[in-house]
Amino acid sequence: MTDEPVVVVDIGSSSVKAGYAGDDVPTSIFPSATVKWSTGTDSIEVDMSISNDDLSRPVRRGVVKDWDQLEKLWRTTLDEIGLASPESASVMLVESPHSTFEDRKRWAELLIDTFRHPSILIGNSAPLSLFASGRTTGIVVECGAGITSTVPVFEGLALTHAAITTDYGGQDITHNLKRLLNEYSHITMEHADVRALKERMVFVNCKEPSAKKEHLVESLCTFGLPDGTDVTVQNDVFSDSVEPLCVGRGPTNEPDIGLIDQLYDSLRFCDDSVRSNLTYNIVLSGGCSMIPGLGDRIGRDLKRRQSEAEGRGLGSSLADIPVRVIPDSYYREPGYTIQRKIAPWIGGSIISSLSTYKQLKITRQEWEESKEACIQTKCI
């Protein structure tokens, strides 16, 4: 362990996960939103019952858009975990896979210069997710609230040249579900209620297209509305809402590339010598990875995508490589499967609890002596 306590924080588009190094789960998970106060005070409370018009989300699609509001959110984060003195604790910060050098530099300025933390370490969420699964090599499919990324990792290092990120995630699935409920069943619900329904009912369809409409009666689903009314809809409403994540090429609010093609392209961009290890260790992480059927669909469609490429003479080096998705209905790891929603945070907790954290972190002295060199050489 390090001499000073280490705070582990993952600020996403939807929620903040915060806690201490070595813990199994975060101390606090709360929405990554701040209240727009007219008084100008920095003391805030995040309350999702407040109207969306009164909320500001500093992080959108995995990118910090409002650094002033982020500073307020950081103060709230420290309050949530009970850290009264930032000067006494190091920070292990989880960053989005497509964060830039300038983003890391701004984070370092905020944490070291503004809040006076003695040291920090910034880590890419993909390797951290992989560490949480007990691996150092694999390809991480991270499906969050605002983005979906496929990042190959070899021996703990992200292969950034093969990483692909699309601005599509759980919040878009929620919008799809709200639209489909209204179009097909004339059901109108508040956004928060649709989000809760999504987390309960949405699933990925793993049937072949020809079998999708079979057993019509069995495909009906009944659920209760907030006013107590029971309604019955086709199960297709719940599977269709997530289908654009897998196949893409939909309306303007849907991704140009589906997750299967995105994953295939990331693998194709990697060297032949590491591709088999990556394909056999496809690790799911993030909140949307909890959607039932996603692992099975990825495994089935990726194998099919490989076969199609081989038939066109475009991907013979991928055709015979076995595919394993972690987790799917055939392969589950009890210690990781139930916690993959917070996998990046868990990976950060593991890394920052090791003795090697002392060598990895950026100290205040190093930051003051050579800011850019620190960011370039000491981020995971």
Salt bridges, closest charged atoms under 4 A:
ASP3 OD1 - LYS358 NZ 3.76
GLU4 OE2 - LYS361 NZ 3.09
ASP10 OD2 - LYS17 NZ 3.96
ASP42 OD2 - ARG75 NE 3.86
GLU71 OE2 - ARG75 NH2 3.11
GLU95 OE2 - ARG104 NE 2.90
ASP172 OD2 - ARG61 NH1 2.68
GLU183 OE1 - ARG179 NH1 3.60
GLU208 OE2 - ARG300 NH1 3.86
GLU208 OE2 - ARG304 NH2 2.90
ASP236 OD2 - LYS213 NZ 2.87
ASP240 OD1 - LYS212 NZ 2.89
GLU243 OE2 - ARG297 NH2 2.65
GLU254 OE2 - ARG179 NH2 3.89
ASP261 OD2 - ARG249 NH1 3.34
ASP261 OD1 - ARG305 NE 2.78
ASP265 OD1 - ARG268 NH2 3.25
ASP272 OD1 - ARG275 NH1 2.70
ASP301 OD2 - ARG297 NE 2.62
ASP301 OD1 - ARG300 NE 2.84
GLU333 OE2 - ARG135 NH2 2.49
GLU366 OE2 - LYS378 NZ 3.21
GLU372 OE2 - LYS105 NZ 3.56
